[in-house]
Amino acid sequence: MEEARSRRGYVPVLVGKGEEDIEKIWVTIKEIQHVTIVELLKQYADQYGYQQQGLLRIIYDVDSFKAILLNISNK
């Protein structure tokens, strides 16, 4: 995985369904607050708890997640 570096106004999120297909995606603060993204984060927390350390994680298809972000940014 690439080195973690801060990007002002963005949050790094690990997205993928399995260990092999995980991708780090930089999500804007606006996008991370969108109801769809909040719901995906909530589903992960409900399944795995809030004790996970490190980057936020969303178990979801990477291409579908990118499509959601594109849809959010076009509004």
PDB file of N, CA, C and O in Angstrom:
ATOM      1  N   MET A   1       0.841  -1.179   0.000  1.00  0.00           N
ATOM      2  CA  MET A   1       0.000   0.000   0.000  1.00  0.00           C
ATOM      3  C   MET A   1       0.887   1.244   0.000  1.00  0.00           C
ATOM      4  O   MET A   1       1.967   1.230   0.590  1.00  0.00           O
ATOM      5  N   GLU A   2       0.456   2.291  -0.636  1.00  0.00           N
ATOM      6  CA  GLU A   2       1.269   3.491  -0.703  1.00  0.00           C
ATOM      7  C   GLU A   2       1.361   4.162   0.660  1.00  0.00           C
ATOM      8  O   GLU A   2       0.529   3.938   1.539  1.00  0.00           O
ATOM      9  N   GLU A   3       2.375   4.979   0.814  1.00  0.00           N
ATOM     10  CA  GLU A   3       2.607   5.673   2.078  1.00  0.00           C
ATOM     11  C   GLU A   3       1.442   6.617   2.372  1.00  0.00           C
ATOM     12  O   GLU A   3       0.943   7.308   1.483  1.00  0.00           O
ATOM     13  N   ALA A   4       1.015   6.632   3.651  1.00  0.00           N
ATOM     14  CA  ALA A   4      -0.095   7.496   4.046  1.00  0.00           C
ATOM     15  C   ALA A   4       0.391   8.932   4.157  1.00  0.00           C
ATOM     16  O   ALA A   4       1.308   9.217   4.926  1.00  0.00           O
ATOM     17  N   ARG A   5      -0.198   9.817   3.415  1.00  0.00           N
ATOM     18  CA  ARG A   5       0.115  11.243   3.470  1.00  0.00           C
ATOM     19  C   ARG A   5      -1.184  12.008   3.535  1.00  0.00           C
ATOM     20  O   ARG A   5      -2.177  11.624   2.916  1.00  0.00           O
ATOM     21  N   SER A   6      -1.174  13.095   4.288  1.00  0.00           N
ATOM     22  CA  SER A   6      -2.377  13.911   4.420  1.00  0.00           C
ATOM     23  C   SER A   6      -2.594  14.734   3.158  1.00  0.00           C
ATOM     24  O   SER A   6      -1.652  15.205   2.522  1.00  0.00           O
ATOM     25  N   ARG A   7      -3.844  14.887   2.828  1.00  0.00           N
ATOM     26  CA  ARG A   7      -4.233  15.772   1.739  1.00  0.00           C
ATOM     27  C   ARG A   7      -5.319  16.664   2.315  1.00  0.00           C
ATOM     28  O   ARG A   7      -6.378  16.178   2.713  1.00  0.00           O
ATOM     29  N   ARG A   8      -5.069  17.934   2.361  1.00  0.00           N
ATOM     30  CA  ARG A   8      -5.988  18.884   2.965  1.00  0.00           C
ATOM     31  C   ARG A   8      -7.372  18.781   2.320  1.00  0.00           C
ATOM     32  O   ARG A   8      -7.510  18.874   1.100  1.00  0.00           O
ATOM     33  N   GLY A   9      -8.400  18.585   3.166  1.00  0.00           N
ATOM     34  CA  GLY A   9      -9.764  18.520   2.679  1.00  0.00           C
ATOM     35  C   GLY A   9     -10.209  17.136   2.247  1.00  0.00           C
ATOM     36  O   GLY A   9     -11.316  16.968   1.734  1.00  0.00           O
ATOM     37  N   TYR A  10      -9.355  16.144   2.450  1.00  0.00           N
ATOM     38  CA  TYR A  10      -9.664  14.772   2.043  1.00  0.00           C
ATOM     39  C   TYR A  10      -9.461  13.805   3.203  1.00  0.00           C
ATOM     40  O   TYR A  10      -8.700  14.072   4.134  1.00  0.00           O
ATOM     41  N   VAL A  11     -10.163  12.669   3.124  1.00  0.00           N
ATOM     42  CA  VAL A  11     -10.038  11.595   4.099  1.00  0.00           C
ATOM     43  C   VAL A  11      -9.693  10.323   3.325  1.00  0.00           C
ATOM     44  O   VAL A  11     -10.388   9.985   2.367  1.00  0.00           O
ATOM     45  N   PRO A  12      -8.618   9.601   3.726  1.00  0.00           N
ATOM     46  CA  PRO A  12      -8.319   8.342   3.049  1.00  0.00           C
ATOM     47  C   PRO A  12      -9.258   7.237   3.541  1.00  0.00           C
ATOM     48  O   PRO A  12      -9.473   7.083   4.743  1.00  0.00           O
ATOM     49  N   VAL A  13      -9.810   6.476   2.602  1.00  0.00           N
ATOM     50  CA  VAL A  13     -10.736   5.397   2.934  1.00  0.00           C
ATOM     51  C   VAL A  13     -10.279   4.147   2.176  1.00  0.00           C
ATOM     52  O   VAL A  13     -10.018   4.200   0.974  1.00  0.00           O
ATOM     53  N   LEU A  14     -10.188   3.038   2.884  1.00  0.00           N
ATOM     54  CA  LEU A  14      -9.885   1.764   2.240  1.00  0.00           C
ATOM     55  C   LEU A  14     -11.198   1.146   1.773  1.00  0.00           C
ATOM     56  O   LEU A  14     -12.124   0.962   2.563  1.00  0.00           O
ATOM     57  N   VAL A  15     -11.269   0.828   0.488  1.00  0.00           N
ATOM     58  CA  VAL A  15     -12.500   0.282  -0.093  1.00  0.00           C
ATOM     59  C   VAL A  15     -12.165  -1.027  -0.790  1.00  0.00           C
ATOM     60  O   VAL A  15     -11.164  -1.126  -1.499  1.00  0.00           O
ATOM     61  N   GLY A  16     -13.004  -2.021  -0.585  1.00  0.00           N
ATOM     62  CA  GLY A  16     -12.838  -3.294  -1.264  1.00  0.00           C
ATOM     63  C   GLY A  16     -13.596  -4.387  -0.552  1.00  0.00           C
ATOM     64  O   GLY A  16     -13.940  -4.258   0.623  1.00  0.00           O
ATOM     65  N   LYS A  17     -13.852  -5.458  -1.262  1.00  0.00           N
ATOM     66  CA  LYS A  17     -14.620  -6.567  -0.688  1.00  0.00           C
ATOM     67  C   LYS A  17     -13.737  -7.621  -0.052  1.00  0.00           C
ATOM     68  O   LYS A  17     -14.182  -8.322   0.857  1.00  0.00           O
ATOM     69  N   GLY A  18     -12.519  -7.752  -0.495  1.00  0.00           N
ATOM     70  CA  GLY A  18     -11.612  -8.758   0.052  1.00  0.00           C
ATOM     71  C   GLY A  18     -10.254  -8.143   0.302  1.00  0.00           C
ATOM     72  O   GLY A  18     -10.024  -6.976  -0.015  1.00  0.00           O
ATOM     73  N   GLU A  19      -9.362  -8.923   0.866  1.00  0.00           N
ATOM     74  CA  GLU A  19      -8.026  -8.419   1.156  1.00  0.00           C
ATOM     75  C   GLU A  19      -7.233  -8.132  -0.120  1.00  0.00           C
ATOM     76  O   GLU A  19      -6.333  -7.291  -0.111  1.00  0.00           O
ATOM     77  N   GLU A  20      -7.553  -8.811  -1.196  1.00  0.00           N
ATOM     78  CA  GLU A  20      -6.791  -8.680  -2.439  1.00  0.00           C
ATOM     79  C   GLU A  20      -7.171  -7.443  -3.252  1.00  0.00           C
ATOM     80  O   GLU A  20      -6.341  -6.907  -3.986  1.00  0.00           O
ATOM     81  N   ASP A  21      -8.398  -6.994  -3.128  1.00  0.00           N
ATOM     82  CA  ASP A  21      -8.864  -5.910  -3.994  1.00  0.00           C
ATOM     83  C   ASP A  21      -9.085  -4.598  -3.252  1.00  0.00           C
ATOM     84  O   ASP A  21      -9.916  -3.790  -3.667  1.00  0.00           O
ATOM     85  N   ILE A  22      -8.364  -4.373  -2.173  1.00  0.00           N
ATOM     86  CA  ILE A  22      -8.520  -3.133  -1.406  1.00  0.00           C
ATOM     87  C   ILE A  22      -7.791  -1.998  -2.113  1.00  0.00           C
ATOM     88  O   ILE A  22      -6.664  -2.152  -2.584  1.00  0.00           O
ATOM     89  N   GLU A  23      -8.462  -0.863  -2.173  1.00  0.00           N
ATOM     90  CA  GLU A  23      -7.867   0.329  -2.773  1.00  0.00           C
ATOM     91  C   GLU A  23      -8.067   1.506  -1.829  1.00  0.00           C
ATOM     92  O   GLU A  23      -9.141   1.674  -1.252  1.00  0.00           O
ATOM     93  N   LYS A  24      -7.017   2.326  -1.675  1.00  0.00           N
ATOM     94  CA  LYS A  24      -7.162   3.546  -0.867  1.00  0.00           C
ATOM     95  C   LYS A  24      -7.694   4.642  -1.777  1.00  0.00           C
ATOM     96  O   LYS A  24      -7.105   4.952  -2.812  1.00  0.00           O
ATOM     97  N   ILE A  25      -8.813   5.220  -1.374  1.00  0.00           N
ATOM     98  CA  ILE A  25      -9.454   6.282  -2.150  1.00  0.00           C
ATOM     99  C   ILE A  25      -9.534   7.521  -1.276  1.00  0.00           C
ATOM    100  O   ILE A  25      -9.991   7.462  -0.134  1.00  0.00           O
ATOM    101  N   TRP A  26      -9.090   8.630  -1.815  1.00  0.00           N
ATOM    102  CA  TRP A  26      -9.160   9.897  -1.085  1.00  0.00           C
ATOM    103  C   TRP A  26     -10.534  10.520  -1.334  1.00  0.00           C
ATOM    104  O   TRP A  26     -10.894  10.826  -2.470  1.00  0.00           O
ATOM    105  N   VAL A  27     -11.282  10.699  -0.267  1.00  0.00           N
ATOM    106  CA  VAL A  27     -12.668  11.184  -0.335  1.00  0.00           C
ATOM    107  C   VAL A  27     -12.713  12.581   0.263  1.00  0.00           C
ATOM    108  O   VAL A  27     -12.150  12.820   1.331  1.00  0.00           O
ATOM    109  N   THR A  28     -13.377  13.501  -0.417  1.00  0.00           N
ATOM    110  CA  THR A  28     -13.474  14.867   0.105  1.00  0.00           C
ATOM    111  C   THR A  28     -14.331  14.889   1.370  1.00  0.00           C
ATOM    112  O   THR A  28     -15.139  13.992   1.611  1.00  0.00           O
ATOM    113  N   ILE A  29     -14.137  15.914   2.152  1.00  0.00           N
ATOM    114  CA  ILE A  29     -14.936  16.081   3.369  1.00  0.00           C
ATOM    115  C   ILE A  29     -16.421  16.155   3.007  1.00  0.00           C
ATOM    116  O   ILE A  29     -17.258  15.582   3.705  1.00  0.00           O
ATOM    117  N   LYS A  30     -16.746  16.851   1.931  1.00  0.00           N
ATOM    118  CA  LYS A  30     -18.140  16.952   1.489  1.00  0.00           C
ATOM    119  C   LYS A  30     -18.709  15.563   1.190  1.00  0.00           C
ATOM    120  O   LYS A  30     -19.824  15.239   1.598  1.00  0.00           O
ATOM    121  N   GLU A  31     -17.935  14.751   0.477  1.00  0.00           N
ATOM    122  CA  GLU A  31     -18.407  13.412   0.101  1.00  0.00           C
ATOM    123  C   GLU A  31     -18.547  12.496   1.316  1.00  0.00           C
ATOM    124  O   GLU A  31     -19.503  11.725   1.400  1.00  0.00           O
ATOM    125  N   ILE A  32     -17.613  12.572   2.250  1.00  0.00           N
ATOM    126  CA  ILE A  32     -17.639  11.684   3.417  1.00  0.00           C
ATOM    127  C   ILE A  32     -18.862  11.975   4.290  1.00  0.00           C
ATOM    128  O   ILE A  32     -19.306  11.111   5.046  1.00  0.00           O
ATOM    129  N   GLN A  33     -19.398  13.177   4.187  1.00  0.00           N
ATOM    130  CA  GLN A  33     -20.573  13.554   4.968  1.00  0.00           C
ATOM    131  C   GLN A  33     -21.884  13.240   4.253  1.00  0.00           C
ATOM    132  O   GLN A  33     -22.959  13.412   4.829  1.00  0.00           O
ATOM    133  N   HIS A  34     -21.807  12.788   3.019  1.00  0.00           N
ATOM    134  CA  HIS A  34     -23.014  12.477   2.249  1.00  0.00           C
ATOM    135  C   HIS A  34     -23.721  11.270   2.863  1.00  0.00           C
ATOM    136  O   HIS A  34     -23.071  10.343   3.347  1.00  0.00           O
ATOM    137  N   VAL A  35     -25.022  11.285   2.843  1.00  0.00           N
ATOM    138  CA  VAL A  35     -25.832  10.249   3.487  1.00  0.00           C
ATOM    139  C   VAL A  35     -25.477   8.842   2.998  1.00  0.00           C
ATOM    140  O   VAL A  35     -25.491   7.899   3.790  1.00  0.00           O
ATOM    141  N   THR A  36     -25.163   8.684   1.732  1.00  0.00           N
ATOM    142  CA  THR A  36     -24.832   7.364   1.195  1.00  0.00           C
ATOM    143  C   THR A  36     -23.527   6.842   1.787  1.00  0.00           C
ATOM    144  O   THR A  36     -23.444   5.675   2.169  1.00  0.00           O
ATOM    145  N   ILE A  37     -22.511   7.692   1.866  1.00  0.00           N
ATOM    146  CA  ILE A  37     -21.214   7.288   2.419  1.00  0.00           C
ATOM    147  C   ILE A  37     -21.337   7.046   3.916  1.00  0.00           C
ATOM    148  O   ILE A  37     -20.766   6.091   4.442  1.00  0.00           O
ATOM    149  N   VAL A  38     -22.078   7.905   4.601  1.00  0.00           N
ATOM    150  CA  VAL A  38     -22.298   7.718   6.040  1.00  0.00           C
ATOM    151  C   VAL A  38     -22.973   6.374   6.304  1.00  0.00           C
ATOM    152  O   VAL A  38     -22.628   5.686   7.264  1.00  0.00           O
ATOM    153  N   GLU A  39     -23.917   6.004   5.470  1.00  0.00           N
ATOM    154  CA  GLU A  39     -24.613   4.724   5.639  1.00  0.00           C
ATOM    155  C   GLU A  39     -23.662   3.543   5.419  1.00  0.00           C
ATOM    156  O   GLU A  39     -23.722   2.558   6.155  1.00  0.00           O
ATOM    157  N   LEU A  40     -22.796   3.633   4.426  1.00  0.00           N
ATOM    158  CA  LEU A  40     -21.815   2.566   4.205  1.00  0.00           C
ATOM    159  C   LEU A  40     -20.858   2.430   5.393  1.00  0.00           C
ATOM    160  O   LEU A  40     -20.527   1.317   5.804  1.00  0.00           O
ATOM    161  N   LEU A  41     -20.420   3.559   5.939  1.00  0.00           N
ATOM    162  CA  LEU A  41     -19.556   3.524   7.127  1.00  0.00           C
ATOM    163  C   LEU A  41     -20.285   2.941   8.325  1.00  0.00           C
ATOM    164  O   LEU A  41     -19.709   2.182   9.105  1.00  0.00           O
ATOM    165  N   LYS A  42     -21.550   3.297   8.468  1.00  0.00           N
ATOM    166  CA  LYS A  42     -22.353   2.776   9.583  1.00  0.00           C
ATOM    167  C   LYS A  42     -22.512   1.259   9.464  1.00  0.00           C
ATOM    168  O   LYS A  42     -22.412   0.544  10.461  1.00  0.00           O
ATOM    169  N   GLN A  43     -22.759   0.770   8.250  1.00  0.00           N
ATOM    170  CA  GLN A  43     -22.894  -0.676   8.051  1.00  0.00           C
ATOM    171  C   GLN A  43     -21.616  -1.403   8.450  1.00  0.00           C
ATOM    172  O   GLN A  43     -21.670  -2.467   9.067  1.00  0.00           O
ATOM    173  N   TYR A  44     -20.464  -0.831   8.097  1.00  0.00           N
ATOM    174  CA  TYR A  44     -19.198  -1.449   8.468  1.00  0.00           C
ATOM    175  C   TYR A  44     -19.036  -1.449   9.987  1.00  0.00           C
ATOM    176  O   TYR A  44     -18.636  -2.455  10.572  1.00  0.00           O
ATOM    177  N   ALA A  45     -19.345  -0.325  10.619  1.00  0.00           N
ATOM    178  CA  ALA A  45     -19.216  -0.218  12.076  1.00  0.00           C
ATOM    179  C   ALA A  45     -20.172  -1.175  12.788  1.00  0.00           C
ATOM    180  O   ALA A  45     -19.813  -1.766  13.806  1.00  0.00           O
ATOM    181  N   ASP A  46     -21.379  -1.328  12.261  1.00  0.00           N
ATOM    182  CA  ASP A  46     -22.340  -2.259  12.861  1.00  0.00           C
ATOM    183  C   ASP A  46     -21.827  -3.692  12.792  1.00  0.00           C
ATOM    184  O   ASP A  46     -22.061  -4.484  13.706  1.00  0.00           O
ATOM    185  N   GLN A  47     -21.131  -4.023  11.716  1.00  0.00           N
ATOM    186  CA  GLN A  47     -20.637  -5.379  11.528  1.00  0.00           C
ATOM    187  C   GLN A  47     -19.340  -5.631  12.299  1.00  0.00           C
ATOM    188  O   GLN A  47     -19.162  -6.704  12.875  1.00  0.00           O
ATOM    189  N   TYR A  48     -18.428  -4.642  12.313  1.00  0.00           N
ATOM    190  CA  TYR A  48     -17.098  -4.860  12.874  1.00  0.00           C
ATOM    191  C   TYR A  48     -16.805  -4.050  14.130  1.00  0.00           C
ATOM    192  O   TYR A  48     -15.771  -4.251  14.766  1.00  0.00           O
ATOM    193  N   GLY A  49     -17.708  -3.131  14.495  1.00  0.00           N
ATOM    194  CA  GLY A  49     -17.488  -2.324  15.692  1.00  0.00           C
ATOM    195  C   GLY A  49     -16.713  -1.049  15.396  1.00  0.00           C
ATOM    196  O   GLY A  49     -16.268  -0.806  14.274  1.00  0.00           O
ATOM    197  N   TYR A  50     -16.570  -0.249  16.436  1.00  0.00           N
ATOM    198  CA  TYR A  50     -15.916   1.053  16.305  1.00  0.00           C
ATOM    199  C   TYR A  50     -14.475   1.024  16.810  1.00  0.00           C
ATOM    200  O   TYR A  50     -13.826   2.069  16.857  1.00  0.00           O
ATOM    201  N   GLN A  51     -13.965  -0.133  17.185  1.00  0.00           N
ATOM    202  CA  GLN A  51     -12.641  -0.212  17.773  1.00  0.00           C
ATOM    203  C   GLN A  51     -11.515  -0.318  16.745  1.00  0.00           C
ATOM    204  O   GLN A  51     -10.343  -0.300  17.120  1.00  0.00           O
ATOM    205  N   GLN A  52     -11.842  -0.426  15.477  1.00  0.00           N
ATOM    206  CA  GLN A  52     -10.805  -0.583  14.465  1.00  0.00           C
ATOM    207  C   GLN A  52      -9.882   0.631  14.467  1.00  0.00           C
ATOM    208  O   GLN A  52     -10.336   1.775  14.514  1.00  0.00           O
ATOM    209  N   GLN A  53      -8.593   0.364  14.415  1.00  0.00           N
ATOM    210  CA  GLN A  53      -7.615   1.434  14.351  1.00  0.00           C
ATOM    211  C   GLN A  53      -7.151   1.607  12.916  1.00  0.00           C
ATOM    212  O   GLN A  53      -7.240   0.686  12.103  1.00  0.00           O
ATOM    213  N   GLY A  54      -6.663   2.777  12.622  1.00  0.00           N
ATOM    214  CA  GLY A  54      -6.152   3.047  11.286  1.00  0.00           C
ATOM    215  C   GLY A  54      -7.178   3.745  10.416  1.00  0.00           C
ATOM    216  O   GLY A  54      -8.060   4.451  10.904  1.00  0.00           O
ATOM    217  N   LEU A  55      -7.043   3.532   9.123  1.00  0.00           N
ATOM    218  CA  LEU A  55      -7.906   4.203   8.150  1.00  0.00           C
ATOM    219  C   LEU A  55      -9.341   3.683   8.211  1.00  0.00           C
ATOM    220  O   LEU A  55      -9.601   2.559   8.639  1.00  0.00           O
ATOM    221  N   LEU A  56     -10.253   4.534   7.774  1.00  0.00           N
ATOM    222  CA  LEU A  56     -11.645   4.106   7.638  1.00  0.00           C
ATOM    223  C   LEU A  56     -11.701   3.000   6.594  1.00  0.00           C
ATOM    224  O   LEU A  56     -10.907   2.977   5.654  1.00  0.00           O
ATOM    225  N   ARG A  57     -12.633   2.097   6.766  1.00  0.00           N
ATOM    226  CA  ARG A  57     -12.749   0.959   5.846  1.00  0.00           C
ATOM    227  C   ARG A  57     -14.203   0.797   5.437  1.00  0.00           C
ATOM    228  O   ARG A  57     -15.106   0.862   6.272  1.00  0.00           O
ATOM    229  N   ILE A  58     -14.419   0.588   4.152  1.00  0.00           N
ATOM    230  CA  ILE A  58     -15.753   0.310   3.624  1.00  0.00           C
ATOM    231  C   ILE A  58     -15.649  -0.963   2.800  1.00  0.00           C
ATOM    232  O   ILE A  58     -14.871  -1.037   1.849  1.00  0.00           O
ATOM    233  N   ILE A  59     -16.440  -1.968   3.171  1.00  0.00           N
ATOM    234  CA  ILE A  59     -16.474  -3.206   2.403  1.00  0.00           C
ATOM    235  C   ILE A  59     -17.540  -3.034   1.320  1.00  0.00           C
ATOM    236  O   ILE A  59     -18.742  -3.121   1.571  1.00  0.00           O
ATOM    237  N   TYR A  60     -17.050  -2.787   0.116  1.00  0.00           N
ATOM    238  CA  TYR A  60     -17.929  -2.461  -0.998  1.00  0.00           C
ATOM    239  C   TYR A  60     -17.107  -2.611  -2.270  1.00  0.00           C
ATOM    240  O   TYR A  60     -15.883  -2.486  -2.230  1.00  0.00           O
ATOM    241  N   ASP A  61     -17.747  -2.873  -3.375  1.00  0.00           N
ATOM    242  CA  ASP A  61     -17.067  -2.972  -4.656  1.00  0.00           C
ATOM    243  C   ASP A  61     -16.413  -1.630  -4.999  1.00  0.00           C
ATOM    244  O   ASP A  61     -17.070  -0.590  -4.944  1.00  0.00           O
ATOM    245  N   VAL A  62     -15.130  -1.647  -5.350  1.00  0.00           N
ATOM    246  CA  VAL A  62     -14.374  -0.419  -5.606  1.00  0.00           C
ATOM    247  C   VAL A  62     -14.992   0.397  -6.741  1.00  0.00           C
ATOM    248  O   VAL A  62     -15.186   1.604  -6.599  1.00  0.00           O
ATOM    249  N   ASP A  63     -15.298  -0.242  -7.848  1.00  0.00           N
ATOM    250  CA  ASP A  63     -15.870   0.491  -8.988  1.00  0.00           C
ATOM    251  C   ASP A  63     -17.229   1.101  -8.648  1.00  0.00           C
ATOM    252  O   ASP A  63     -17.533   2.217  -9.070  1.00  0.00           O
ATOM    253  N   SER A  64     -18.035   0.379  -7.897  1.00  0.00           N
ATOM    254  CA  SER A  64     -19.343   0.904  -7.482  1.00  0.00           C
ATOM    255  C   SER A  64     -19.171   2.091  -6.543  1.00  0.00           C
ATOM    256  O   SER A  64     -19.912   3.070  -6.627  1.00  0.00           O
ATOM    257  N   PHE A  65     -18.193   2.000  -5.650  1.00  0.00           N
ATOM    258  CA  PHE A  65     -17.927   3.112  -4.733  1.00  0.00           C
ATOM    259  C   PHE A  65     -17.487   4.352  -5.507  1.00  0.00           C
ATOM    260  O   PHE A  65     -17.934   5.461  -5.214  1.00  0.00           O
ATOM    261  N   LYS A  66     -16.616   4.166  -6.490  1.00  0.00           N
ATOM    262  CA  LYS A  66     -16.176   5.298  -7.309  1.00  0.00           C
ATOM    263  C   LYS A  66     -17.348   5.913  -8.067  1.00  0.00           C
ATOM    264  O   LYS A  66     -17.400   7.131  -8.240  1.00  0.00           O
ATOM    265  N   ALA A  67     -18.285   5.090  -8.520  1.00  0.00           N
ATOM    266  CA  ALA A  67     -19.472   5.587  -9.207  1.00  0.00           C
ATOM    267  C   ALA A  67     -20.332   6.429  -8.260  1.00  0.00           C
ATOM    268  O   ALA A  67     -20.891   7.449  -8.662  1.00  0.00           O
ATOM    269  N   ILE A  68     -20.432   5.991  -6.996  1.00  0.00           N
ATOM    270  CA  ILE A  68     -21.182   6.769  -5.991  1.00  0.00           C
ATOM    271  C   ILE A  68     -20.521   8.124  -5.812  1.00  0.00           C
ATOM    272  O   ILE A  68     -21.200   9.150  -5.791  1.00  0.00           O
ATOM    273  N   LEU A  69     -19.181   8.133  -5.682  1.00  0.00           N
ATOM    274  CA  LEU A  69     -18.473   9.404  -5.500  1.00  0.00           C
ATOM    275  C   LEU A  69     -18.666  10.322  -6.700  1.00  0.00           C
ATOM    276  O   LEU A  69     -18.843  11.529  -6.534  1.00  0.00           O
ATOM    277  N   LEU A  70     -18.636   9.770  -7.894  1.00  0.00           N
ATOM    278  CA  LEU A  70     -18.850  10.555  -9.102  1.00  0.00           C
ATOM    279  C   LEU A  70     -20.251  11.156  -9.108  1.00  0.00           C
ATOM    280  O   LEU A  70     -20.436  12.320  -9.464  1.00  0.00           O
ATOM    281  N   ASN A  71     -21.236  10.352  -8.711  1.00  0.00           N
ATOM    282  CA  ASN A  71     -22.614  10.826  -8.640  1.00  0.00           C
ATOM    283  C   ASN A  71     -22.754  11.955  -7.615  1.00  0.00           C
ATOM    284  O   ASN A  71     -23.436  12.948  -7.869  1.00  0.00           O
ATOM    285  N   ILE A  72     -22.107  11.797  -6.459  1.00  0.00           N
ATOM    286  CA  ILE A  72     -22.169  12.829  -5.408  1.00  0.00           C
ATOM    287  C   ILE A  72     -21.519  14.114  -5.912  1.00  0.00           C
ATOM    288  O   ILE A  72     -22.067  15.200  -5.723  1.00  0.00           O
ATOM    289  N   SER A  73     -20.363  14.001  -6.546  1.00  0.00           N
ATOM    290  CA  SER A  73     -19.631  15.207  -6.987  1.00  0.00           C
ATOM    291  C   SER A  73     -20.327  15.927  -8.124  1.00  0.00           C
ATOM    292  O   SER A  73     -20.094  17.118  -8.329  1.00  0.00           O
ATOM    293  N   ASN A  74     -21.181  15.233  -8.873  1.00  0.00           N
ATOM    294  CA  ASN A  74     -21.899  15.866  -9.974  1.00  0.00           C
ATOM    295  C   ASN A  74     -23.157  16.590  -9.542  1.00  0.00           C
ATOM    296  O   ASN A  74     -23.805  17.250 -10.355  1.00  0.00           O
ATOM    297  N   LYS A  75     -23.511  16.475  -8.272  1.00  0.00           N
ATOM    298  CA  LYS A  75     -24.728  17.148  -7.793  1.00  0.00           C
ATOM    299  C   LYS A  75     -24.435  18.545  -7.340  1.00  0.00           C
ATOM    300  O   LYS A  75     -25.342  19.257  -6.907  1.00  0.00           O
TER     301      LYS A  75
END
